[in-house]
Each structure stands twice: as structure tokens, then as C-alpha cells.
Amino acid sequence: MSRFHEGELAVQQRAGVRGEADRLADMLAPPRLDGGPARFLGERTFAALTGRDPDGRLWTSPVVGPPGFLDAAATTLRIHVLPLPGDPLRDLPVGQAVGVIAMDFLRRRRLRVNGVLAERTEEGLRIEVEQAFGNCPKYIRPRRLDGDAPPVDPGASSRGTTLSAAQRALLARTETFFLGTAHPERGVDTSHRGGPPGFVRVEDGALWWPDYPGNNLFNSFGNLAVDDTAAMLVPDFAGGTSLLLSGRAVVEWVAPGSAGDDGGTGRRVRFTVEQAVSATLPVHEDPTRPRGAAA
């Protein structure tokens, strides 16, 4: 079986990068999380998790904890926390495909881990891992996160079907968000998206952003070519809040260099919001330390 599914192959072919993608296909080999990946995961304090809520709706949610809350060995990842109170994935069902991305913002590193949720307890989650691979540091803005944020207030969550003025403002100024996508047979994926403030354009109930050059695997775009279900997590590290969106997304192909094609790729993603949740995020960017300063 090909390391790539039919959606990924179709997007790679249209983008003219099949050869480049094939040279990186070994990144998708069956994983072993021992050694470097386990150390990387064990040092993290922030990750994003994509899965489906009890109603089957796709969401991407933050999972936050002290170093060690992500615990990896061989082909198993344990997350020693649950999604936050009031989060759509707080009670995500066992047995489903999930995708995790762990971030080191300061050193501009990230690791994607995809697999099946094998267990959920009051203490956390156990994922049997099917894929694990790193990404380049492109489009990650260095930032130092402080975990000593105020306690989570479950009552601070709000849910609706349209974007509020505050939510539109957050989207318009964000430099970082996470995109969750799914394939019916090949699992769920969480990817990072970054750019300058304003790279996400907000238009009424929809929003769009340009695609920038990447690793040419097109995991997210390949999923969207087969299933337009999508989710977004937009963290506001300065304000200690997060915006979770669930809806539909489509890849649009435009003339390279046309208006709004900031990355010059001739591709952009249009996301239609169906559900929006605003919640407290118990981690924030420490404004008293310059980026890159020693702890």
C-alpha cells in the first residue's frame, strides 16, 4: 500500500511535486517514539489534539500540562491530562482516529503524531500511534509560554454558530493556528499554520488564508480532497483564551501571484464555520522575557 492516500496523491500531482513527495515518503513509515521523539514530547507543555466529539463533529483542542504530561514509548503516546472543562473534546469517544501536534515554539520545532485513541480515563488518554514525523521550522514564530496562568473557569466557555466581533478580531490578528482534517480510512491529522498578522482573511461567516510552500506531502490538503470536514484551533497566547472552530474547508486553486496569494503557490483554503467555541487557555506568552531569552 502506498504511504500516500488517493487525496494526497491527487494534490501532489496537481501541484507538480510528486517526485519531491516520494523522496520524503519514508517520513510516514511505522513509527518508534523511543529516543529523541520521546524526549521531545516529554519536554513539551502545549499540544493540539484533533478528534470527534460524542456527536461525531471534528474539533481541534488544546492540551496543556507541565513537562512530562506527554509520555511516549515505542508506539504508544500517553497524554496525562484531558481536554479542558467545557471543551468539545472533553469526553471524546474511545476507538476513533486522532491526531496530535506537539510544539516547541521557542526552538521552532514540531512533531505530529497520528493514531487511534485506545483509552480514556479520568487521568488522561492513551493513543496507539500509527504515524509520527517532524516538520521544518517554517512559519513558527518564536515565543516563550508561561504555564502559570489563572485557573480555568468552565463558565468562561461560549458556543455559537456564527463568529462574534471579538472572534473575528482574533482571527484577523493571529499569527498561529492549528488545522484538523480527516480521511475516512487513513486517520486524522493536526497541522500547524503560521504567517504574518492578517494572513487569515475573515469574510462574514467564512474565512480563508493563502498556502505557503511546505514539505510537499500535503497531508491536510489530501484529506480535504476526500473529506471537507475540518477544524481549527486559534490560540490567543497573549490573552489566555482560545477559539475552536468546526466546519468545512476546501482548497482553492488560483493563479500564482494573484491578489492574496501571499505564498506564491496558487493555493488557498476557504473555511466555512459551523460551530465556534471560545474558552479559557491556561497558558500564555510571558511578556516580561524577550523571545529567545534563557529561562
C-alpha positions, 0 to 999 in steps of 0.5 A: 500500500502506498504511504500516500492516500488517493487525496494526497496523491491527487494534490501532489500531482496537481501541484507538480511535486510528486517526485519531491513527495516520494523522496520524503515518503519514508517520513510516514513509515511505522513509527518508534517514539523511543529516543529523541521523539520521546524526549521531545514530547516529554519536554513539551507543555502545549499540544493540539489534539484533533478528534470527534466529539460524542456527536461525531463533529471534528474539533481541534483542542488544546492540551496543556500540562507541565513537562512530562504530561506527554509520555511516549514509548515505542508506539504508544503516546500517553497524554496525562491530562484531558481536554479542558472543562467545557471543551468539545473534546472533553469526553471524546469517544474511545476507538476513533482516529486522532491526531496530535501536534506537539510544539516547541515554539521557542526552538521552532520545532514540531512533531505530529503524531497520528493514531487511534485513541485506545483509552480514556480515563479520568487521568488522561488518554492513551493513543496507539500511534500509527504515524509520527514525523517532524516538520521544518521550522517554517512559519513558527514564530518564536515565543516563550509560554508561561504555564502559570496562568489563572485557573480555568473557569468552565463558565468562561466557555461560549458556543455559537454558530456564527463568529462574534466581533471579538472572534473575528478580531482574533482571527484577523490578528493571529499569527498561529493556528492549528488545522484538523482534517480527516480521511475516512480510512487513513486517520486524522491529522493536526497541522500547524499554520503560521504567517504574518498578522492578517494572513487569515482573511475573515469574510462574514461567516467564512474565512480563508488564508493563502498556502505557503510552500511546505514539505510537499506531502500535503497531508491536510490538503489530501484529506480535504480532497476526500473529506471537507470536514475540518477544524481549527484551533486559534490560540490567543497566547497573549490573552489566555483564551482560545477559539475552536472552530468546526466546519468545512474547508476546501482548497482553492486553486488560483493563479500564482501571484494573484491578489492574496496569494501571499505564498506564491503557490496558487493555493488557498483554503476557504473555511466555512464555520459551523460551530465556534467555541471560545474558552479559557487557555491556561497558558500564555506568552510571558511578556516580561522575557524577550523571545529567545531569552534563557529561562 
